[in-house]
Amino acid sequence: MPSPYNLNAEEKCTVCETLGVPDTIKFTTVYPKGSLLYVEGERPRGVFILCKGRVKLTTSSSEGKTLITKMSETGEILGAGETILGNPYQVSAETVEPCQVTFVRREDFMRLLNERPDTCMRTVQQLSAMVMSAQREIRSLGLSQTTTEKLAKLILNWCDNGETTPKGIRLKVLLTHEEIGQMVGTTRETVTRVFSEFKRRKIIDVKGSTFLVPQTRGLLDMVTI
C-alpha cells in the first residue's frame, strides 16, 4: 500500500488477519505523526486497530495538565472498552509516528465479538493486559519517592525491549522531554535536568533519539521498589 509518510504499509494487514477482522467491515488509513484518532469525552464510534506504528493515550485535567497513560504499540485495539460499554472515550489517542490504522464501526465490532469467539478472546486478553499494566503504573508512580526514581524505572522498562549491543542496551526514544514528563507527571525542565545528571554520571548516553545504557546497575540502584 503506497504511503506519503515513508511508512511501509501493508495491503494485507497481518494484525487484522490475526484478529479475524474481515475486509468488508474495516476502513484502513495511514496517518501522519500528530494525528488524533479520537478525543477524550467523545462518544465511541468504534475501535481503532493499530496495524503499524505507535500511539500515545493521554488524559487532561480542567487546568490543561496532560498525562500520558500509555504508549500503545502495533497490534493493539484502541477504544475497545469504551466501545463495548458504550461510554465516552476515557483518553485521547494521538499518533507519535506515521501509523497504519484500521477503524471498525461499533455495530460491526459488537457483531464480530458475538460471531467470532477467537476475536472476543483476543480482545478480552488485551483489555486484561491493559488493566494489569495500569495497576503496575499506578504502583510505580504512587510509591516512587522522587522523579529521579520514576525516570530510572521508565528507562529500565524501555530496556526490556531494547537492543543489546557490546556497549550496552540501545534504545530508540522518539518522545520529547515534554512527553516523557507527561508519562511520569513532571515538567519538561525536570526531565532535562535529571537526564543531564544521568549523562554526567555516565548512567546513560544520549545522541539524538538514541539512548545507550552501558549497564542497568546505575538505574537499579535508584529504584526502591
C-alpha positions in Angstrom: 0.0 0.0 0.0 1.7 3.3 -1.1 2.1 5.9 1.6 3.1 9.6 1.6 4.6 9.3 5.1 7.5 6.9 4.4 5.6 4.1 6.1 5.9 0.6 4.7 2.1 0.0 4.9 0.6 -3.5 4.4 -2.2 -4.0 2.0 -3.0 -7.3 3.8 -2.6 -6.4 7.4 -1.4 -9.4 9.5 -2.8 -7.8 12.7 -6.3 -7.6 11.3 -6.0 -11.2 9.9 -4.9 -12.5 13.3 -7.9 -10.7 15.0 -10.2 -12.2 12.4 -11.4 -8.8 11.1 -12.9 -9.3 7.6 -12.2 -6.7 4.8 -15.9 -5.9 4.5 -16.1 -4.1 7.8 -12.8 -2.4 8.1 -11.5 1.0 7.0 -7.7 1.3 6.8 -5.9 4.6 6.7 -2.3 5.8 7.0 -1.9 8.7 9.4 1.0 11.2 9.8 2.6 11.9 13.2 0.4 14.0 15.4 -3.0 12.8 14.1 -5.8 12.5 16.6 -7.7 9.2 16.3 -10.3 10.2 18.9 -10.6 12.7 21.8 -11.3 12.2 25.5 -15.0 12.6 26.2 -16.1 11.8 22.6 -18.8 9.2 22.2 -17.4 5.9 20.8 -17.8 5.5 17.1 -15.9 2.2 17.1 -12.4 0.7 17.6 -9.1 1.5 16.1 -6.7 -1.3 15.4 -3.1 -0.3 15.3 -1.7 -2.1 12.3 1.7 -0.3 12.4 3.2 2.4 14.4 2.8 3.8 17.9 0.0 5.9 19.5 0.1 7.8 22.8 -3.0 7.7 25.0 -3.5 10.9 27.1 -5.8 12.4 29.7 -6.1 16.0 30.6 -7.2 18.0 33.7 -9.5 21.0 33.6 -6.4 23.1 34.2 -4.9 21.8 31.0 -2.3 19.4 32.5 -1.7 16.4 30.4 -0.7 12.9 31.5 0.3 10.1 29.1 -1.4 7.0 30.4 0.0 4.5 27.8 2.1 4.2 24.8 0.3 1.8 22.5 2.2 -0.5 20.1 1.4 -2.3 16.9 -1.3 -5.0 17.3 -3.3 -3.2 20.0 -7.1 -2.5 19.8 -7.7 1.1 20.9 -11.0 2.2 22.4 -12.3 -1.4 22.9 -13.5 -0.9 26.5 -15.5 2.3 25.7 -16.9 0.8 22.5 -18.2 -2.3 24.3 -19.7 -0.4 27.2 -20.9 2.5 25.0 -19.2 5.0 27.3 -17.3 8.1 26.1 -13.6 7.6 25.3 -11.6 7.9 28.6 -8.5 9.2 26.9 -7.3 10.8 23.7 -5.3 8.8 21.1 -2.6 10.6 19.1 -0.1 9.1 16.7 3.6 9.7 17.7 4.9 8.5 14.3 3.3 7.6 11.0 0.8 4.8 11.6 -1.4 2.4 9.7 -4.7 2.2 11.5 -7.9 0.2 10.8 -11.2 1.5 12.0 -14.2 -0.8 12.7 -17.6 0.7 13.5 -19.1 -0.1 16.8 -22.1 -2.1 15.5 -19.7 -4.2 13.3 -17.3 -4.7 16.1 -20.0 -5.8 18.5 -21.4 -8.3 15.9 -17.8 -9.6 15.3 -17.4 -10.3 19.0 -20.6 -12.2 19.1 -19.8 -14.3 16.0 -16.1 -14.9 16.5 -15.1 -16.4 19.9 -11.4 -16.1 18.9 -11.7 -12.4 18.3 -13.6 -12.0 21.5 -10.9 -13.8 23.5 -8.1 -11.7 22.0 -10.0 -8.6 22.9 -10.5 -9.8 26.4 -6.8 -10.6 26.7 -5.8 -7.2 25.5 -8.2 -5.5 28.0 -6.9 -7.6 30.8 -3.3 -6.8 29.9 -4.2 -3.1 29.9 -5.7 -3.3 33.4 -2.6 -5.1 34.7 -0.3 -2.5 33.1 -2.3 0.3 34.6 -2.0 -1.3 38.0 1.8 -1.5 37.7 2.0 2.1 36.5 -0.2 3.3 39.4 2.0 1.4 41.9 5.2 2.7 40.3 4.1 6.3 40.3 2.4 6.2 43.6 5.2 4.5 45.6 8.2 6.1 43.9 9.8 8.7 46.2 11.3 11.0 43.6 11.1 12.0 40.0 14.6 10.6 39.5 13.4 7.2 40.6 10.3 7.4 38.3 12.6 8.2 35.3 15.0 5.5 36.2 12.1 3.0 36.2 10.9 4.3 32.9 14.3 3.8 31.3 14.5 0.3 32.8 11.1 -0.6 31.3 12.3 0.6 27.9 15.4 -1.6 28.3 13.2 -4.7 28.3 12.6 -4.1 24.6 15.9 -2.5 23.8 18.7 -3.8 21.5 21.6 -5.5 23.3 25.0 -4.4 22.0 28.6 -4.8 23.2 28.4 -1.3 24.5 25.1 -1.7 26.4 21.4 -1.6 25.7 20.5 0.7 22.8 17.0 2.4 22.8 15.2 4.4 20.2 13.3 7.1 22.0 11.0 9.1 19.8 9.5 11.1 22.6 10.2 14.7 23.5 11.2 15.6 27.1 7.8 17.2 27.5 6.1 13.9 26.5 8.4 11.9 28.9 7.4 14.3 31.6 3.8 13.7 30.8 4.4 9.9 31.4 5.7 10.4 34.9 3.8 13.5 36.0 6.6 16.1 35.9 7.8 19.0 33.8 10.0 19.1 30.7 12.6 21.1 32.6 12.8 18.4 35.3 13.3 15.6 32.7 16.1 17.6 31.0 17.8 18.2 34.4 17.6 14.6 35.5 18.7 13.2 32.2 21.7 15.6 32.2 22.6 14.2 35.6 22.3 10.7 34.3 24.6 11.6 31.4 27.1 13.3 33.8 27.2 10.1 35.9 27.6 8.0 32.7 24.4 6.1 33.5 23.1 6.9 30.0 24.4 8.3 26.8 22.1 10.2 24.5 22.7 11.1 20.9 19.6 12.5 19.2 16.8 10.0 19.7 19.2 7.1 20.6 19.8 6.2 24.2 22.6 3.9 25.3 22.5 2.3 28.7 26.0 0.9 29.3 24.7 -1.1 32.3 21.4 -1.1 34.2 23.1 -1.3 37.6 23.2 2.5 38.0 19.4 2.7 37.3 18.6 -0.2 39.5 20.4 1.4 42.4 17.9 4.3 42.2 14.8 2.1 42.5 13.5 1.3 45.9 10.5 -0.9 45.0 
